[in-house]
Amino acid sequence: MLTSSDPLSALEFLRINDYACFILVTAIIYDYLLTFSREIDYVWVMKHHPSSNCQVSNSTYYSSDPGPGSPQCFFWWVRYLGVSLAIYYYLYTCDSVSTLIYFPSHGSLTHGYFKGTAVTVVVFWQYVVFLAATDMVMIVRVYAMWNQSKWILGVLLFIYVSQVVSSLVMTGIISNPSAFHSVAGNQILGFSFCIGSWPNHMLIIYAVSLRLVLGIMLLVLAATQTLKQSVEMYKATGQWQPNQYFQQFTKDGIVYFVVNAVVNITGIITINTILLLVINTISAATLILLLPRFIIGVRELYDSKLHSWGTDTGFGVFEQPISSENVAVSTIIFVDLTPGQVVGGEGDESETIQLERLGDSSIHLV
């Protein structure tokens, strides 16, 4: 949060941030219009999986989350809570991360932002719900990538629940106007604005730190599985496929884990610089853009190609538990080799690896 007492520095940030916020709101609305038709096709209506409830269990394809069988309510949360949250923050307050508020007409933080402004209090709680939904989607994705490891799921859920509880308590504290440590009013060059700061509550530090730990753990687990399966593919095919690896890196949602980690890291840094605050604002908007695209893309891939397949192990590798010859079959769907070619498995009757390349036009995960 910005706590500088220099009015010129604050005004400089306001100007830069206003430009960035206008661009980000335009990008968010434009992206929503671009993806709305795919949202109808693959979230509202699923050809091979018509279920629309929020049940998360007893589904064979739950492990290919965020796809069929996973709760659609997650999508509604991250899509519409995220879009409405971004538009409100970026247009009205011009900053969703810091406590620097620009009011050309009010010039008063408590009067213009909190006192009598019920909408803003709702947005505070809306942001907590949005973050809780995004974290849960990432947890379920990592759970799928690690072949539904109960141990990994238990550790992640423990941190997640602790973080959500502390965030709820923290939000209850900071949504109260009396929670502000200081409010400094400034006016320069015809602009009226104020800089507010919260006291350094240990609860706030605890909540932010927990989310940082969770974000880094998710990134490490997802990246580790990605690297592991890249090496396994190299051993199976005898060649590296850097273009395919890069495409799958983005389409499998790893880039989303990276952006989430950046948001958490910049949110906990106490050094106040204009560049850091702008990076935080842009990365938070990118977070809102990427996750709905990722969910739509996974559901699109499932609906077009994988509705009769088995477990998604992550990074595009899908396993069928049994084949016509009563052997386990692992199908790697993005290796650039002749479809149906059998590689490896010689002398091993327990597993056969088939390599098949799906057309790029049929995979749009991000």
VOMI-621155 format. One line per field, with one value per residue (C-alpha): x, y, z; residue in three letters. Coordinates in steps of 0.02 Angstrom, whole numbers, always signed. Each point is the difference from the previous one (the first is absolute). Layout:
N
east = [X ...];
north = [Y ...];
up = [Z ...];
residu = [ALA ...];
//
This chain:
366
east = [+0 +57 +44 +114 -28 +66 -151 +96 +44 -181 -64 +123 -61 -181 +29 +93 -122 -151 +69 +38 -173 -88 +98 -32 -188 -7 +99 -111 -161 +71 +60 -170 -85 +126 -25 -186 -52 +121 -65 -176 +59 +114 -59 -186 -27 +108 -38 +74 -21 -163 +16 -7 +0 +138 +36 +186 +5 -41 +51 +119 +62 +17 +188 +2 -56 -39 -106 -148 -62 +83 -111 -63 -29 +189 -12 -142 +100 +164 -84 -134 +66 +168 -68 -116 +135 +128 -118 -55 +174 +88 -131 -55 +148 +132 +96 -53 +158 +60 -89 +36 -171 -33 -156 -6 -166 +9 +180 -47 +41 -125 -143 +27 +60 -65 -128 -170 +72 -71 +53 +184 -20 -84 +146 +122 -90 -23 +188 +22 -125 +85 +172 -72 -76 +159 +106 -119 +4 +190 +0 -115 +107 +159 -96 -40 +178 +67 -119 -119 +130 -93 +157 +27 -184 -2 +150 -69 -173 +71 +93 -150 -125 +120 +25 -186 -43 +136 -54 -180 +54 +121 -135 -117 +133 +55 -177 -28 +49 +70 +130 +102 +159 +13 -81 +97 -95 +93 -40 +116 -26 -188 -3 -69 +50 +45 +121 -59 +92 -51 +92 +124 -114 +81 -162 +20 +179 -53 -140 +106 +145 -111 -63 +178 +51 -150 +35 +183 -42 -126 +125 +138 -114 -69 +170 +79 -130 +18 +189 -15 -117 +105 +149 -107 -56 +179 +47 -148 +28 +187 -21 -42 -150 +29 -142 -123 +67 -24 -175 -50 +82 -124 -148 +14 -17 +175 +11 -150 +94 +144 -113 -83 +171 +48 -159 +36 +182 -34 -143 +113 +145 -4 +116 -110 +47 -107 +67 -43 -178 -29 +67 -117 -148 +39 +36 -163 -96 +94 -54 -182 +25 +93 -101 -168 +92 +88 -161 -88 +147 +10 -187 +15 +139 -99 -159 +85 +125 +8 -177 +25 +177 +66 +111 +86 +173 +41 +102 -105 +29 -159 -7 -130 -9 -34 +12 -71 +153 -27 +156 +19 +23 +75 -37 +110 -106 +123 +160 +36 +9 -105 -170 -15 +187 +52 +157 +79 -83 +105 +4 -122 -175 -68 +3 +2 +32 -90 +43 -130 +4 -161 -20 +45 -170 -84 +99 -29 +35 +61];
north = [+0 +176 +97 +132 +174 +82 +72 +9 -185 -43 +107 -79 -172 +54 +57 -156 -112 +85 -35 -181 -25 +68 -118 -148 +30 +10 -162 -91 +51 -42 -170 -36 +35 -109 -150 +14 -114 -135 +22 -39 -152 -79 +62 +33 -146 -157 -127 -149 +58 +97 +7 +179 -23 +37 -179 -36 -185 -171 +50 -103 +158 +108 -16 +94 +158 +138 -100 -115 -60 +144 +132 +127 +118 +28 +70 +118 +63 +31 +65 +119 +45 +34 +106 +104 +21 +59 +122 +77 +16 +58 +128 +65 -15 -18 -119 -169 -38 +152 +121 +153 +67 +142 +105 +160 +51 -67 +8 -101 -183 -39 +97 -44 -178 -84 +97 -24 -98 -173 -52 +16 -108 -132 +9 -34 -162 -38 +5 -129 -117 +25 -44 -151 -64 +26 -88 -148 -19 -4 -125 -117 +18 -46 -144 -62 +22 -105 -144 +45 -10 +6 +55 +151 +44 -8 +117 +125 -1 +28 +156 +54 -11 +92 +136 +21 +13 +130 +97 +6 +68 +122 +64 +28 +109 +104 +30 +104 +185 +7 -130 +131 +51 +167 +98 +140 +122 +86 +121 +48 +71 -4 -185 -51 -169 -88 -134 -123 -140 -143 -41 -141 -135 -170 -76 +92 -60 -177 -5 +68 -114 -154 +41 +29 -171 -82 +87 -51 -180 -11 +69 -119 -152 +43 +42 -157 -112 +91 -22 -182 -45 +97 -109 -156 +50 +29 -174 -74 +92 +32 +182 +168 +97 +178 +78 -129 +18 +189 -15 -126 +105 +139 -110 -108 +155 +5 +182 +32 -71 +117 +153 -49 -14 +173 +75 -77 +55 +180 +8 -38 +114 +157 +103 +133 +38 +52 -143 -130 +63 +4 -178 -55 +83 -78 -173 +2 +39 -137 -120 +45 -26 -167 -114 +8 -32 -149 -78 +28 -73 -159 -28 +32 -128 -127 +29 -14 -140 -78 -31 -189 -2 -29 +92 +164 -8 +177 +76 -85 -181 -103 -179 -130 -127 -145 -32 -130 -109 +17 +107 +176 +129 +173 +117 +153 +118 +134 -88 +39 -178 -110 -32 -175 -32 -113 +54 -91 -137 -136 -154 +81 -69 +115 +161 +63 +181 +67 +170 +109 +182 +98 +146 +168 +67 -121 +50 +172 -12 +176];
up = [+0 -35 +157 -71 +71 -160 -94 -164 +8 +40 -143 -120 +50 -21 -178 -52 +90 -80 -174 +46 +77 -154 -112 +115 +10 -189 -15 +127 -87 -172 +61 +75 -166 -92 +113 +34 -144 +59 +177 -61 -98 +129 +170 -17 -119 -9 -137 +92 +178 +29 +188 +64 +188 +123 +52 +6 +41 -76 -176 -106 -85 +156 -13 -165 +89 -37 -121 +0 +167 +92 +79 -126 +145 +3 -175 +44 +148 -89 -158 +60 +171 -81 -143 +109 +131 -127 -85 +164 +73 -156 -49 +170 +115 -137 +110 +68 +96 +95 +116 -106 -50 -123 +28 -105 +80 +178 +55 +153 +23 +137 -80 -182 +14 +155 +98 -79 -147 +21 -175 +44 +155 -108 -122 +142 +39 -184 -22 +140 -85 -168 +69 +91 -162 -102 +130 +6 -190 +4 +143 -96 -156 +96 +80 -176 -63 +144 -35 +141 +137 +165 +93 -112 +5 +191 +19 -125 +77 +175 -59 -103 +144 +117 -129 -33 +185 +31 -156 +62 +168 -81 -119 +145 +80 -149 -64 +157 -24 +177 -51 -92 +85 -87 -140 -81 -112 -141 -138 -141 -174 +24 +50 +168 +67 +159 +55 +132 +86 +112 +160 -15 +70 +18 -65 -165 -17 +47 -129 -142 +45 -2 -172 -59 +66 -84 -166 -1 +47 -142 -124 +56 -6 -171 -73 +74 -79 -165 +0 +54 -141 -125 +45 -11 -174 -53 +60 -94 -164 +2 -52 +76 -61 +65 -98 +64 +177 -5 -71 +130 +135 -39 -43 +154 +109 +73 -51 +113 +150 -42 -7 +163 +84 -67 +72 +170 +1 -51 +125 +148 -47 +107 -110 -81 -179 -146 -106 +132 +21 -188 -15 +138 -86 -169 +70 +99 -160 -93 +136 -35 -187 +1 +113 -92 -163 +77 +64 -166 -94 +103 -18 -187 -17 +100 -99 -170 +29 +173 +61 -4 +69 +174 +123 -40 +75 -52 -141 -132 +50 +18 +61 -48 +142 -118 -186 -116 +35 +189 +24 +67 -138 +20 -144 -20 -102 -53 -55 -183 -66 -112 +81 +70 +0 +144 +92 +146 +98 -82 +109 +120 -12 +135 -97 -179 -46 -152 -72 -81 -50 +12 -117 +74 -50 +119 +155 +75 +185 +28];
residu = [MET LEU THR SER SER ASP PRO LEU SER ALA LEU GLU PHE LEU ARG ILE ASN ASP TYR ALA CYS PHE ILE LEU VAL THR ALA ILE ILE TYR ASP TYR LEU LEU THR PHE SER ARG GLU ILE ASP TYR VAL TRP VAL MET LYS HIS HIS PRO SER SER ASN CYS GLN VAL SER ASN SER THR TYR TYR SER SER ASP PRO GLY PRO GLY SER PRO GLN CYS PHE PHE TRP TRP VAL ARG TYR LEU GLY VAL SER LEU ALA ILE TYR TYR TYR LEU TYR THR CYS ASP SER VAL SER THR LEU ILE TYR PHE PRO SER HIS GLY SER LEU THR HIS GLY TYR PHE LYS GLY THR ALA VAL THR VAL VAL VAL PHE TRP GLN TYR VAL VAL PHE LEU ALA ALA THR ASP MET VAL MET ILE VAL ARG VAL TYR ALA MET TRP ASN GLN SER LYS TRP ILE LEU GLY VAL LEU LEU PHE ILE TYR VAL SER GLN VAL VAL SER SER LEU VAL MET THR GLY ILE ILE SER ASN PRO SER ALA PHE HIS SER VAL ALA GLY ASN GLN ILE LEU GLY PHE SER PHE CYS ILE GLY SER TRP PRO ASN HIS MET LEU ILE ILE TYR ALA VAL SER LEU ARG LEU VAL LEU GLY ILE MET LEU LEU VAL LEU ALA ALA THR GLN THR LEU LYS GLN SER VAL GLU MET TYR LYS ALA THR GLY GLN TRP GLN PRO ASN GLN TYR PHE GLN GLN PHE THR LYS ASP GLY ILE VAL TYR PHE VAL VAL ASN ALA VAL VAL ASN ILE THR GLY ILE ILE THR ILE ASN THR ILE LEU LEU LEU VAL ILE ASN THR ILE SER ALA ALA THR LEU ILE LEU LEU LEU PRO ARG PHE ILE ILE GLY VAL ARG GLU LEU TYR ASP SER LYS LEU HIS SER TRP GLY THR ASP THR GLY PHE GLY VAL PHE GLU GLN PRO ILE SER SER GLU ASN VAL ALA VAL SER THR ILE ILE PHE VAL ASP LEU THR PRO GLY GLN VAL VAL GLY GLY GLU GLY ASP GLU SER GLU THR ILE GLN LEU GLU ARG LEU GLY ASP SER SER ILE HIS LEU VAL];
//
